[in-house]
Amino acid sequence: MADQPLCAHLSAITEVNIGNEYVCEDCIKSNSSWVHLRTCQTCGVTLCCDASPHKHATKHYHRSQHPVIASAEPGERWLWCYTDEEMVEY
């Protein structure tokens, strides 16, 4: 079976942006903890994943409609499109 083409949101990413600090910006504000971090490819904010108590990255998507995040975890190289529920490694 041939690979399906990437969604338009993932195809539009030409350079992957990973946050400079290894923290969830919203968890820091609320004195919370996180499990893994994701960086929004539209605005560059780094927030926590869905395994974290507050799921800030997903909440950010629902508020902003910024479709693509990248894993900010060392050694992980993937992008996720919330809109099309599609992942790609890079």
Phi and psi restraints in degrees (range 20) as a CNS / XPLOR table:
assign (resid 1 and name C) (resid 2 and name N)
       (resid 2 and name CA) (resid 2 and name C) 1.0 -73.3 20.0 2
assign (resid 2 and name N) (resid 2 and name CA)
       (resid 2 and name C) (resid 3 and name N) 1.0 149.5 20.0 2
assign (resid 2 and name C) (resid 3 and name N)
       (resid 3 and name CA) (resid 3 and name C) 1.0 -65.9 20.0 2
assign (resid 3 and name N) (resid 3 and name CA)
       (resid 3 and name C) (resid 4 and name N) 1.0 140.8 20.0 2
assign (resid 3 and name C) (resid 4 and name N)
       (resid 4 and name CA) (resid 4 and name C) 1.0 -77.4 20.0 2
assign (resid 4 and name N) (resid 4 and name CA)
       (resid 4 and name C) (resid 5 and name N) 1.0 147.7 20.0 2
assign (resid 4 and name C) (resid 5 and name N)
       (resid 5 and name CA) (resid 5 and name C) 1.0 -65.6 20.0 2
assign (resid 5 and name N) (resid 5 and name CA)
       (resid 5 and name C) (resid 6 and name N) 1.0 151.7 20.0 2
assign (resid 5 and name C) (resid 6 and name N)
       (resid 6 and name CA) (resid 6 and name C) 1.0 -68.6 20.0 2
assign (resid 6 and name N) (resid 6 and name CA)
       (resid 6 and name C) (resid 7 and name N) 1.0 153.0 20.0 2
assign (resid 6 and name C) (resid 7 and name N)
       (resid 7 and name CA) (resid 7 and name C) 1.0 -64.1 20.0 2
assign (resid 7 and name N) (resid 7 and name CA)
       (resid 7 and name C) (resid 8 and name N) 1.0 163.8 20.0 2
assign (resid 7 and name C) (resid 8 and name N)
       (resid 8 and name CA) (resid 8 and name C) 1.0 -63.1 20.0 2
assign (resid 8 and name N) (resid 8 and name CA)
       (resid 8 and name C) (resid 9 and name N) 1.0 -34.0 20.0 2
assign (resid 8 and name C) (resid 9 and name N)
       (resid 9 and name CA) (resid 9 and name C) 1.0 -66.3 20.0 2
assign (resid 9 and name N) (resid 9 and name CA)
       (resid 9 and name C) (resid 10 and name N) 1.0 -45.4 20.0 2
assign (resid 9 and name C) (resid 10 and name N)
       (resid 10 and name CA) (resid 10 and name C) 1.0 -70.4 20.0 2
assign (resid 10 and name N) (resid 10 and name CA)
       (resid 10 and name C) (resid 11 and name N) 1.0 -37.8 20.0 2
assign (resid 10 and name C) (resid 11 and name N)
       (resid 11 and name CA) (resid 11 and name C) 1.0 -63.6 20.0 2
assign (resid 11 and name N) (resid 11 and name CA)
       (resid 11 and name C) (resid 12 and name N) 1.0 -27.0 20.0 2
assign (resid 11 and name C) (resid 12 and name N)
       (resid 12 and name CA) (resid 12 and name C) 1.0 -77.0 20.0 2
assign (resid 12 and name N) (resid 12 and name CA)
       (resid 12 and name C) (resid 13 and name N) 1.0 -13.7 20.0 2
assign (resid 12 and name C) (resid 13 and name N)
       (resid 13 and name CA) (resid 13 and name C) 1.0 -76.6 20.0 2
assign (resid 13 and name N) (resid 13 and name CA)
       (resid 13 and name C) (resid 14 and name N) 1.0 117.8 20.0 2
assign (resid 13 and name C) (resid 14 and name N)
       (resid 14 and name CA) (resid 14 and name C) 1.0 -106.2 20.0 2
assign (resid 14 and name N) (resid 14 and name CA)
       (resid 14 and name C) (resid 15 and name N) 1.0 -22.3 20.0 2
assign (resid 14 and name C) (resid 15 and name N)
       (resid 15 and name CA) (resid 15 and name C) 1.0 -144.2 20.0 2
assign (resid 15 and name N) (resid 15 and name CA)
       (resid 15 and name C) (resid 16 and name N) 1.0 128.6 20.0 2
assign (resid 15 and name C) (resid 16 and name N)
       (resid 16 and name CA) (resid 16 and name C) 1.0 -85.1 20.0 2
assign (resid 16 and name N) (resid 16 and name CA)
       (resid 16 and name C) (resid 17 and name N) 1.0 129.5 20.0 2
assign (resid 16 and name C) (resid 17 and name N)
       (resid 17 and name CA) (resid 17 and name C) 1.0 -104.5 20.0 2
assign (resid 17 and name N) (resid 17 and name CA)
       (resid 17 and name C) (resid 18 and name N) 1.0 124.8 20.0 2
assign (resid 17 and name C) (resid 18 and name N)
       (resid 18 and name CA) (resid 18 and name C) 1.0 -118.0 20.0 2
assign (resid 18 and name N) (resid 18 and name CA)
       (resid 18 and name C) (resid 19 and name N) 1.0 135.4 20.0 2
assign (resid 18 and name C) (resid 19 and name N)
       (resid 19 and name CA) (resid 19 and name C) 1.0 -56.0 20.0 2
assign (resid 19 and name N) (resid 19 and name CA)
       (resid 19 and name C) (resid 20 and name N) 1.0 152.2 20.0 2
assign (resid 19 and name C) (resid 20 and name N)
       (resid 20 and name CA) (resid 20 and name C) 1.0 -79.5 20.0 2
assign (resid 20 and name N) (resid 20 and name CA)
       (resid 20 and name C) (resid 21 and name N) 1.0 -27.0 20.0 2
assign (resid 20 and name C) (resid 21 and name N)
       (resid 21 and name CA) (resid 21 and name C) 1.0 -112.8 20.0 2
assign (resid 21 and name N) (resid 21 and name CA)
       (resid 21 and name C) (resid 22 and name N) 1.0 142.2 20.0 2
assign (resid 21 and name C) (resid 22 and name N)
       (resid 22 and name CA) (resid 22 and name C) 1.0 -92.7 20.0 2
assign (resid 22 and name N) (resid 22 and name CA)
       (resid 22 and name C) (resid 23 and name N) 1.0 65.4 20.0 2
assign (resid 22 and name C) (resid 23 and name N)
       (resid 23 and name CA) (resid 23 and name C) 1.0 -145.7 20.0 2
assign (resid 23 and name N) (resid 23 and name CA)
       (resid 23 and name C) (resid 24 and name N) 1.0 154.4 20.0 2
assign (resid 23 and name C) (resid 24 and name N)
       (resid 24 and name CA) (resid 24 and name C) 1.0 -86.9 20.0 2
assign (resid 24 and name N) (resid 24 and name CA)
       (resid 24 and name C) (resid 25 and name N) 1.0 116.8 20.0 2
assign (resid 24 and name C) (resid 25 and name N)
       (resid 25 and name CA) (resid 25 and name C) 1.0 -59.6 20.0 2
assign (resid 25 and name N) (resid 25 and name CA)
       (resid 25 and name C) (resid 26 and name N) 1.0 -38.0 20.0 2
assign (resid 25 and name C) (resid 26 and name N)
       (resid 26 and name CA) (resid 26 and name C) 1.0 -76.0 20.0 2
assign (resid 26 and name N) (resid 26 and name CA)
       (resid 26 and name C) (resid 27 and name N) 1.0 -35.4 20.0 2
assign (resid 26 and name C) (resid 27 and name N)
       (resid 27 and name CA) (resid 27 and name C) 1.0 -64.8 20.0 2
assign (resid 27 and name N) (resid 27 and name CA)
       (resid 27 and name C) (resid 28 and name N) 1.0 -37.8 20.0 2
assign (resid 27 and name C) (resid 28 and name N)
       (resid 28 and name CA) (resid 28 and name C) 1.0 -60.5 20.0 2
assign (resid 28 and name N) (resid 28 and name CA)
       (resid 28 and name C) (resid 29 and name N) 1.0 -43.9 20.0 2
assign (resid 28 and name C) (resid 29 and name N)
       (resid 29 and name CA) (resid 29 and name C) 1.0 -62.4 20.0 2
assign (resid 29 and name N) (resid 29 and name CA)
       (resid 29 and name C) (resid 30 and name N) 1.0 -34.4 20.0 2
assign (resid 29 and name C) (resid 30 and name N)
       (resid 30 and name CA) (resid 30 and name C) 1.0 -103.3 20.0 2
assign (resid 30 and name N) (resid 30 and name CA)
       (resid 30 and name C) (resid 31 and name N) 1.0 9.9 20.0 2
assign (resid 30 and name C) (resid 31 and name N)
       (resid 31 and name CA) (resid 31 and name C) 1.0 56.1 20.0 2
assign (resid 31 and name N) (resid 31 and name CA)
       (resid 31 and name C) (resid 32 and name N) 1.0 43.3 20.0 2
assign (resid 31 and name C) (resid 32 and name N)
       (resid 32 and name CA) (resid 32 and name C) 1.0 -108.0 20.0 2
assign (resid 32 and name N) (resid 32 and name CA)
       (resid 32 and name C) (resid 33 and name N) 1.0 175.2 20.0 2
assign (resid 32 and name C) (resid 33 and name N)
       (resid 33 and name CA) (resid 33 and name C) 1.0 -116.8 20.0 2
assign (resid 33 and name N) (resid 33 and name CA)
       (resid 33 and name C) (resid 34 and name N) 1.0 166.0 20.0 2
assign (resid 33 and name C) (resid 34 and name N)
       (resid 34 and name CA) (resid 34 and name C) 1.0 -137.4 20.0 2
assign (resid 34 and name N) (resid 34 and name CA)
       (resid 34 and name C) (resid 35 and name N) 1.0 166.0 20.0 2
assign (resid 34 and name C) (resid 35 and name N)
       (resid 35 and name CA) (resid 35 and name C) 1.0 -102.3 20.0 2
assign (resid 35 and name N) (resid 35 and name CA)
       (resid 35 and name C) (resid 36 and name N) 1.0 -59.9 20.0 2
assign (resid 35 and name C) (resid 36 and name N)
       (resid 36 and name CA) (resid 36 and name C) 1.0 -133.2 20.0 2
assign (resid 36 and name N) (resid 36 and name CA)
       (resid 36 and name C) (resid 37 and name N) 1.0 161.0 20.0 2
assign (resid 36 and name C) (resid 37 and name N)
       (resid 37 and name CA) (resid 37 and name C) 1.0 -117.1 20.0 2
assign (resid 37 and name N) (resid 37 and name CA)
       (resid 37 and name C) (resid 38 and name N) 1.0 148.1 20.0 2
assign (resid 37 and name C) (resid 38 and name N)
       (resid 38 and name CA) (resid 38 and name C) 1.0 -132.5 20.0 2
assign (resid 38 and name N) (resid 38 and name CA)
       (resid 38 and name C) (resid 39 and name N) 1.0 143.9 20.0 2
assign (resid 38 and name C) (resid 39 and name N)
       (resid 39 and name CA) (resid 39 and name C) 1.0 -113.8 20.0 2
assign (resid 39 and name N) (resid 39 and name CA)
       (resid 39 and name C) (resid 40 and name N) 1.0 126.3 20.0 2
assign (resid 39 and name C) (resid 40 and name N)
       (resid 40 and name CA) (resid 40 and name C) 1.0 -67.3 20.0 2
assign (resid 40 and name N) (resid 40 and name CA)
       (resid 40 and name C) (resid 41 and name N) 1.0 130.7 20.0 2
assign (resid 40 and name C) (resid 41 and name N)
       (resid 41 and name CA) (resid 41 and name C) 1.0 -85.0 20.0 2
assign (resid 41 and name N) (resid 41 and name CA)
       (resid 41 and name C) (resid 42 and name N) 1.0 -5.2 20.0 2
assign (resid 41 and name C) (resid 42 and name N)
       (resid 42 and name CA) (resid 42 and name C) 1.0 -91.5 20.0 2
assign (resid 42 and name N) (resid 42 and name CA)
       (resid 42 and name C) (resid 43 and name N) 1.0 -49.7 20.0 2
assign (resid 42 and name C) (resid 43 and name N)
       (resid 43 and name CA) (resid 43 and name C) 1.0 -114.5 20.0 2
assign (resid 43 and name N) (resid 43 and name CA)
       (resid 43 and name C) (resid 44 and name N) 1.0 -10.9 20.0 2
assign (resid 43 and name C) (resid 44 and name N)
       (resid 44 and name CA) (resid 44 and name C) 1.0 85.9 20.0 2
assign (resid 44 and name N) (resid 44 and name CA)
       (resid 44 and name C) (resid 45 and name N) 1.0 2.9 20.0 2
assign (resid 44 and name C) (resid 45 and name N)
       (resid 45 and name CA) (resid 45 and name C) 1.0 -71.2 20.0 2
assign (resid 45 and name N) (resid 45 and name CA)
       (resid 45 and name C) (resid 46 and name N) 1.0 140.0 20.0 2
assign (resid 45 and name C) (resid 46 and name N)
       (resid 46 and name CA) (resid 46 and name C) 1.0 -106.9 20.0 2
assign (resid 46 and name N) (resid 46 and name CA)
       (resid 46 and name C) (resid 47 and name N) 1.0 125.6 20.0 2
assign (resid 46 and name C) (resid 47 and name N)
       (resid 47 and name CA) (resid 47 and name C) 1.0 -139.2 20.0 2
assign (resid 47 and name N) (resid 47 and name CA)
       (resid 47 and name C) (resid 48 and name N) 1.0 170.8 20.0 2
assign (resid 47 and name C) (resid 48 and name N)
       (resid 48 and name CA) (resid 48 and name C) 1.0 -82.9 20.0 2
assign (resid 48 and name N) (resid 48 and name CA)
       (resid 48 and name C) (resid 49 and name N) 1.0 157.6 20.0 2
assign (resid 48 and name C) (resid 49 and name N)
       (resid 49 and name CA) (resid 49 and name C) 1.0 -82.0 20.0 2
assign (resid 49 and name N) (resid 49 and name CA)
       (resid 49 and name C) (resid 50 and name N) 1.0 179.2 20.0 2
assign (resid 49 and name C) (resid 50 and name N)
       (resid 50 and name CA) (resid 50 and name C) 1.0 -72.7 20.0 2
assign (resid 50 and name N) (resid 50 and name CA)
       (resid 50 and name C) (resid 51 and name N) 1.0 -13.6 20.0 2
assign (resid 50 and name C) (resid 51 and name N)
       (resid 51 and name CA) (resid 51 and name C) 1.0 -81.1 20.0 2
assign (resid 51 and name N) (resid 51 and name CA)
       (resid 51 and name C) (resid 52 and name N) 1.0 -10.8 20.0 2
assign (resid 51 and name C) (resid 52 and name N)
       (resid 52 and name CA) (resid 52 and name C) 1.0 -84.1 20.0 2
assign (resid 52 and name N) (resid 52 and name CA)
       (resid 52 and name C) (resid 53 and name N) 1.0 154.3 20.0 2
assign (resid 52 and name C) (resid 53 and name N)
       (resid 53 and name CA) (resid 53 and name C) 1.0 -56.6 20.0 2
assign (resid 53 and name N) (resid 53 and name CA)
       (resid 53 and name C) (resid 54 and name N) 1.0 -37.1 20.0 2
assign (resid 53 and name C) (resid 54 and name N)
       (resid 54 and name CA) (resid 54 and name C) 1.0 -103.1 20.0 2
assign (resid 54 and name N) (resid 54 and name CA)
       (resid 54 and name C) (resid 55 and name N) 1.0 -8.8 20.0 2
assign (resid 54 and name C) (resid 55 and name N)
       (resid 55 and name CA) (resid 55 and name C) 1.0 49.4 20.0 2
assign (resid 55 and name N) (resid 55 and name CA)
       (resid 55 and name C) (resid 56 and name N) 1.0 48.4 20.0 2
assign (resid 55 and name C) (resid 56 and name N)
       (resid 56 and name CA) (resid 56 and name C) 1.0 -63.1 20.0 2
assign (resid 56 and name N) (resid 56 and name CA)
       (resid 56 and name C) (resid 57 and name N) 1.0 -33.6 20.0 2
assign (resid 56 and name C) (resid 57 and name N)
       (resid 57 and name CA) (resid 57 and name C) 1.0 -64.2 20.0 2
assign (resid 57 and name N) (resid 57 and name CA)
       (resid 57 and name C) (resid 58 and name N) 1.0 -43.6 20.0 2
assign (resid 57 and name C) (resid 58 and name N)
       (resid 58 and name CA) (resid 58 and name C) 1.0 -68.1 20.0 2
assign (resid 58 and name N) (resid 58 and name CA)
       (resid 58 and name C) (resid 59 and name N) 1.0 -39.7 20.0 2
assign (resid 58 and name C) (resid 59 and name N)
       (resid 59 and name CA) (resid 59 and name C) 1.0 -60.9 20.0 2
assign (resid 59 and name N) (resid 59 and name CA)
       (resid 59 and name C) (resid 60 and name N) 1.0 -39.7 20.0 2
assign (resid 59 and name C) (resid 60 and name N)
       (resid 60 and name CA) (resid 60 and name C) 1.0 -60.9 20.0 2
assign (resid 60 and name N) (resid 60 and name CA)
       (resid 60 and name C) (resid 61 and name N) 1.0 -43.9 20.0 2
assign (resid 60 and name C) (resid 61 and name N)
       (resid 61 and name CA) (resid 61 and name C) 1.0 -59.1 20.0 2
assign (resid 61 and name N) (resid 61 and name CA)
       (resid 61 and name C) (resid 62 and name N) 1.0 -45.9 20.0 2
assign (resid 61 and name C) (resid 62 and name N)
       (resid 62 and name CA) (resid 62 and name C) 1.0 -65.1 20.0 2
assign (resid 62 and name N) (resid 62 and name CA)
       (resid 62 and name C) (resid 63 and name N) 1.0 -33.7 20.0 2
assign (resid 62 and name C) (resid 63 and name N)
       (resid 63 and name CA) (resid 63 and name C) 1.0 -76.2 20.0 2
assign (resid 63 and name N) (resid 63 and name CA)
       (resid 63 and name C) (resid 64 and name N) 1.0 -44.2 20.0 2
assign (resid 63 and name C) (resid 64 and name N)
       (resid 64 and name CA) (resid 64 and name C) 1.0 -99.3 20.0 2
assign (resid 64 and name N) (resid 64 and name CA)
       (resid 64 and name C) (resid 65 and name N) 1.0 -23.7 20.0 2
assign (resid 64 and name C) (resid 65 and name N)
       (resid 65 and name CA) (resid 65 and name C) 1.0 64.7 20.0 2
assign (resid 65 and name N) (resid 65 and name CA)
       (resid 65 and name C) (resid 66 and name N) 1.0 22.7 20.0 2
assign (resid 65 and name C) (resid 66 and name N)
       (resid 66 and name CA) (resid 66 and name C) 1.0 -74.8 20.0 2
assign (resid 66 and name N) (resid 66 and name CA)
       (resid 66 and name C) (resid 67 and name N) 1.0 116.0 20.0 2
assign (resid 66 and name C) (resid 67 and name N)
       (resid 67 and name CA) (resid 67 and name C) 1.0 -80.2 20.0 2
assign (resid 67 and name N) (resid 67 and name CA)
       (resid 67 and name C) (resid 68 and name N) 1.0 -27.7 20.0 2
assign (resid 67 and name C) (resid 68 and name N)
       (resid 68 and name CA) (resid 68 and name C) 1.0 -118.2 20.0 2
assign (resid 68 and name N) (resid 68 and name CA)
       (resid 68 and name C) (resid 69 and name N) 1.0 134.1 20.0 2
assign (resid 68 and name C) (resid 69 and name N)
       (resid 69 and name CA) (resid 69 and name C) 1.0 -120.1 20.0 2
assign (resid 69 and name N) (resid 69 and name CA)
       (resid 69 and name C) (resid 70 and name N) 1.0 157.4 20.0 2
assign (resid 69 and name C) (resid 70 and name N)
       (resid 70 and name CA) (resid 70 and name C) 1.0 -119.7 20.0 2
assign (resid 70 and name N) (resid 70 and name CA)
       (resid 70 and name C) (resid 71 and name N) 1.0 145.9 20.0 2
assign (resid 70 and name C) (resid 71 and name N)
       (resid 71 and name CA) (resid 71 and name C) 1.0 -65.0 20.0 2
assign (resid 71 and name N) (resid 71 and name CA)
       (resid 71 and name C) (resid 72 and name N) 1.0 133.4 20.0 2
assign (resid 71 and name C) (resid 72 and name N)
       (resid 72 and name CA) (resid 72 and name C) 1.0 -100.8 20.0 2
assign (resid 72 and name N) (resid 72 and name CA)
       (resid 72 and name C) (resid 73 and name N) 1.0 13.0 20.0 2
assign (resid 72 and name C) (resid 73 and name N)
       (resid 73 and name CA) (resid 73 and name C) 1.0 -82.0 20.0 2
assign (resid 73 and name N) (resid 73 and name CA)
       (resid 73 and name C) (resid 74 and name N) 1.0 135.4 20.0 2
assign (resid 73 and name C) (resid 74 and name N)
       (resid 74 and name CA) (resid 74 and name C) 1.0 -56.4 20.0 2
assign (resid 74 and name N) (resid 74 and name CA)
       (resid 74 and name C) (resid 75 and name N) 1.0 133.4 20.0 2
assign (resid 74 and name C) (resid 75 and name N)
       (resid 75 and name CA) (resid 75 and name C) 1.0 85.3 20.0 2
assign (resid 75 and name N) (resid 75 and name CA)
       (resid 75 and name C) (resid 76 and name N) 1.0 -8.7 20.0 2
assign (resid 75 and name C) (resid 76 and name N)
       (resid 76 and name CA) (resid 76 and name C) 1.0 -101.4 20.0 2
assign (resid 76 and name N) (resid 76 and name CA)
       (resid 76 and name C) (resid 77 and name N) 1.0 133.5 20.0 2
assign (resid 76 and name C) (resid 77 and name N)
       (resid 77 and name CA) (resid 77 and name C) 1.0 -134.4 20.0 2
assign (resid 77 and name N) (resid 77 and name CA)
       (resid 77 and name C) (resid 78 and name N) 1.0 78.8 20.0 2
assign (resid 77 and name C) (resid 78 and name N)
       (resid 78 and name CA) (resid 78 and name C) 1.0 -144.7 20.0 2
assign (resid 78 and name N) (resid 78 and name CA)
       (resid 78 and name C) (resid 79 and name N) 1.0 157.6 20.0 2
assign (resid 78 and name C) (resid 79 and name N)
       (resid 79 and name CA) (resid 79 and name C) 1.0 -121.3 20.0 2
assign (resid 79 and name N) (resid 79 and name CA)
       (resid 79 and name C) (resid 80 and name N) 1.0 147.6 20.0 2
assign (resid 79 and name C) (resid 80 and name N)
       (resid 80 and name CA) (resid 80 and name C) 1.0 -129.4 20.0 2
assign (resid 80 and name N) (resid 80 and name CA)
       (resid 80 and name C) (resid 81 and name N) 1.0 132.0 20.0 2
assign (resid 80 and name C) (resid 81 and name N)
       (resid 81 and name CA) (resid 81 and name C) 1.0 -102.0 20.0 2
assign (resid 81 and name N) (resid 81 and name CA)
       (resid 81 and name C) (resid 82 and name N) 1.0 113.7 20.0 2
assign (resid 81 and name C) (resid 82 and name N)
       (resid 82 and name CA) (resid 82 and name C) 1.0 -63.6 20.0 2
assign (resid 82 and name N) (resid 82 and name CA)
       (resid 82 and name C) (resid 83 and name N) 1.0 -43.8 20.0 2
assign (resid 82 and name C) (resid 83 and name N)
       (resid 83 and name CA) (resid 83 and name C) 1.0 -59.5 20.0 2
assign (resid 83 and name N) (resid 83 and name CA)
       (resid 83 and name C) (resid 84 and name N) 1.0 -47.9 20.0 2
assign (resid 83 and name C) (resid 84 and name N)
       (resid 84 and name CA) (resid 84 and name C) 1.0 -101.6 20.0 2
assign (resid 84 and name N) (resid 84 and name CA)
       (resid 84 and name C) (resid 85 and name N) 1.0 1.3 20.0 2
assign (resid 84 and name C) (resid 85 and name N)
       (resid 85 and name CA) (resid 85 and name C) 1.0 49.4 20.0 2
assign (resid 85 and name N) (resid 85 and name CA)
       (resid 85 and name C) (resid 86 and name N) 1.0 54.4 20.0 2
assign (resid 85 and name C) (resid 86 and name N)
       (resid 86 and name CA) (resid 86 and name C) 1.0 -130.4 20.0 2
assign (resid 86 and name N) (resid 86 and name CA)
       (resid 86 and name C) (resid 87 and name N) 1.0 140.2 20.0 2
assign (resid 86 and name C) (resid 87 and name N)
       (resid 87 and name CA) (resid 87 and name C) 1.0 -122.0 20.0 2
assign (resid 87 and name N) (resid 87 and name CA)
       (resid 87 and name C) (resid 88 and name N) 1.0 148.1 20.0 2
assign (resid 87 and name C) (resid 88 and name N)
       (resid 88 and name CA) (resid 88 and name C) 1.0 -143.3 20.0 2
assign (resid 88 and name N) (resid 88 and name CA)
       (resid 88 and name C) (resid 89 and name N) 1.0 140.1 20.0 2
assign (resid 88 and name C) (resid 89 and name N)
       (resid 89 and name CA) (resid 89 and name C) 1.0 -88.0 20.0 2
assign (resid 89 and name N) (resid 89 and name CA)
       (resid 89 and name C) (resid 90 and name N) 1.0 150.4 20.0 2
